[in-house]
Amino acid sequence: MAKTIEEINERISRGEAVVVTAEEIIGLVEKKGVEETAATVDMVTTGTFGPMCSSGAFINLGHAQPRIRVHRAWLNDVPAYSGIAAVDVYIGATEVAVHDPLNEVFPGEFRYGGGHVIEDLVAGRKVHLRAESYGTDCYPGRHWEKDISLADLKDAWLFNPRNAYQNYNVAVNLSDRVIYTYMGVLRPNLGNANYCSAGQLSPLLNDPLFRTIGIGTRIFLGGGVGYVAWHGTQHNTEVPRTERGAPTRPAGTIAVIGDLRGMNPRYLTGYSMLGYGVSLAVGIGIPIPVLDEEVVRAAAVRDEELLAPVVDYSVDYPQGTGRILGEVSYAQLRSGSIVVDGKEVPTASLSSYSRAREIAETLKEWIREGRFLLACPAELLPCAPRDKGVS
Amino acid sequence: MVRHKIVLHFPHEQVDKPIVSKLVRDYGLDFNILKASITPREEGLLVLELTGKESDYERGVQYLRDCGVSIQPLSQDIRRNEERCTHCGACLAVCPTDALRLDRDTMQVAFEQAECIACELCVKACPPRAMEIHY
């Protein structure tokens, strides 16, 4: 029995919508089967919270007197891109504060950067702006300094070109020295295996062929409301998949946008990756409307069925060899250890499963309270196997 | 038998004296040095795990105090900023003891201070920098 987004929205408005999380639907399908679940459930909520480097915010600073065409700008000494209109800037999550020693004293600590600036703004803290220019007839100002806060900014939008990776590598280190990566500290000789996905709770793994997610989908973003703007950079759907369509390699991604006002530092946290750089941990939750049984079948996916590739980050990843040491399931990863080359390797996650769960629960509450309605996507995300009719 | 982890601060006039060996010889205490450093102004810092009979431990600690060494329990030294911890679990990769472990039901990271040997590896490996050193 097929449902439409309009019908589900009517049920949300009447307070009648049945909403479950991507964890809860697993048990429901086991107990009642796909058909009955599809008939009773209207929506499945997902969640993920992890470092997402391809993130940043567009900020309009408002005009100074005299006016200045900002040529160079720094926020708390972190350079912001200003090669756009006069007082628009983009602060990127991985930009490092000037005078940071970087990796000169290895491994660098990278204590403060763009991700932290965004967290500070969202937390309501003042951020120091410093801007320089060369002066023009219409914009004579050459120097501008002031403290800004989110409340006084004309506009401030989070706009992340690549978030919520559908599946990701499990990073290990085959070399004989410690390495410091964007996947965390990797101890030598397969000392540990780090992964970064919420698995069965992760948004894009619950709709693997993008049958419901597209441009304009309304989402939980950083504790506030946002939208899927486009497919993310490096979006790739031509990857190996399990029988049920889940990619076994990093695959789809989304670009997301949302007003920084209304967001919460609990779901938008500046990260420092030892020896690597700074980043921003972003919380994202996507509601999946139960349009038909196929949606239920996909959303009921369990960690046991989701596979991730194990990749060596000492040689294979940096050199781009493409070699994969094997595949492991998210159930194994979450159990605390996996086996690689016959050796038991302890696992650690960079993605917070407990916070992913919290996001899926929060989104469920928002929908139940009628505060969050579904938006009809203008166009679904590109997906080669779906477009070829493979499911 | 008791086992305690303690942080000792030595005044500079005591830095060159064989205080720890006396703990072994005269008080029968086993020790394990977890951390040792001398600052530029020659104040010594020593983190010890002491094992022995309770009465010997008490006498040994009194001896240290008599030498002018200040003592504090180690458990206060590494603390977690609960506001900043996102419970990702990146720290599990570097913790050499079971002080940091994941509760598989809640999927939250538990911090058992009693198991912490204050190696400080988690401090920089923590992405939101939630692990703090308090001496």
Interface residues (C-beta under 8 A of the other chain):
Chain A: F49 G50 P51 P107 E109 R111 G184 V185 L186 R187 G191 N192 N194 T269 G270 Y271 S272 M273 L274 S279 A281 R334 S335 G336 P346 T347 A348 S349 L350 S351 S352 Y353 S354 R355 R357
Chain B: R84 T86 H87 C88 G89 A90 C91 L92 A93 V94 L102 R104 T106 M107 Q108 K124 A125 P127 P128 R129
